[in-house]
Amino acid sequence: MAELPATVTAALRRLPAPACAYVYDTGSLVTRAARLRAALPAGASFLYAVKANGHPAVVTALAGAADGLEVASGGELALAVSAGARRIVIGGPGKTDAELTAAVRAGALINVESAFEMRRMAGLGLSADICVRVNRAGTALHGSHAMTGVPTPFGVDEAQLGAVLAAVPDGLRVIGFHLHAVSNNLDGRAHAAFLRDALDWSVRTAAEHGVTLRVVNAGGGFGVDYQSTASMDVTEISGIAVPPGVQLLLEPGRWLTADAGWYAAEVLDLKTTHGRTFAVLRGGTHHFRLPAAWGYSHPFTVLPVDAWHRPYPRPAVTDTTIDAVGELCTPRDVLTRGQHVDRLRVGDLLVFARTGAYGWDISHHEFLRHDPPAFVILPPATGRPPSSGDG
């Protein structure tokens, strides 16, 4: 079990019972962003991918620490504008007319997904710089989700790129390519090789089609391992040579935010059924869906709560394995299976680290209409108390 930061422990102990909360440490976000910036090669910039965690405090912290924000909807665009992002890039395969118009008004660089999307922009009378997202024939990267090299709804098939570039409507200026290939890659050396290849491919392709290349957007994909402390080694990218006059854009999300978040839920019940012991939590996959979606068991730490003021015995288990399950009426509401505990009691908290990315944001909040978790925001170390609020 991982040791919890003292600031996180203190914040969780202040919660009313039955406790259930996300804790986000904005100081950790800034530190992580600085670590990435130190590894960037000359000519590279990074944008925070808001889809990883759209809490306004997280977005504001990274709007200041990153070079800008990457968004994928009108709602995220509004967050980015409100946070004062220095630069905004918008992507996504299903942009509405209203979203395209708002993006141009906000001065965002648009990653265009198809020839038809370009025609729609022209029909709206929009004038803008764009990057064309390309689904290349293949990549050497491995991760949780492949975006290119296979049939996906993302970008223009590489075999169709020439025809698309030959028919760019008036008012739109292609300044580069968007080549995001994979999510959650753990191999830093392989990622550096992918970035070098993306730059080489972009230079060749731009020359072939008469594009004045200014931007190569390689997307994100910087990974973390949820069942260990490993994450992609970003120092591997520092030796990349970015061509003069070209900006390499990176769009990490998970790597920046995962370790800045903790999800905690109080144990409401302990029971053994057909030989398995279950810890039933005030929480579950409607708050933190990722383990169920990806089919893994997320590690946790037990935070003991010694107070017990009820007039009946306190259920407890010792030296056993437990399944941590939620409060939903479905057997799939499972966060962890078969994790050993030395001791666990009703009223203790289970704290799941590495939940700052794709936690609350991808979960099915309204199923059964349970109360949302609290959100506790830890500021950078200034001696100020944390803030909290309902979700």
Buried (B, 14 or more C-beta within 10 A) or exposed (E): BEEBBEBBBEBBEEBEEBBBBBBBBBBBBBBBBEEBBEBBBEBBBBBBBBBBBBBEBBBBBBBBBBBBBBBBBBEBBEBBBEBEBBBBBBBBBEBEEEBBBBBBEBEBBBBBBBBEBBBBBBEBEBEBBBBBBBBBEEBEBEBBEBBBBEEEEBBBBBEBBEEBBEEBBEEBEBBBBBBBBBBBBBBBEBBBBBBBBBBEBBBEBBEEBEBEBBBBBBBBBBBBBBEEEEBBBBEBBEEBEBBEEBBBBBBBBBBBBBBBBBBBBBBBEBEEEEEEBBBBBBBBBBBBBBBBEEEBBBBBBBBEBEEEEEEEEEBEBEEBEBBBBBBBEBEEBBBBBEBEBEEBBBBBBBBBBBBBBBBBBBBEBEBBEBEBBBBBBBBEEEEEEBEBEEB
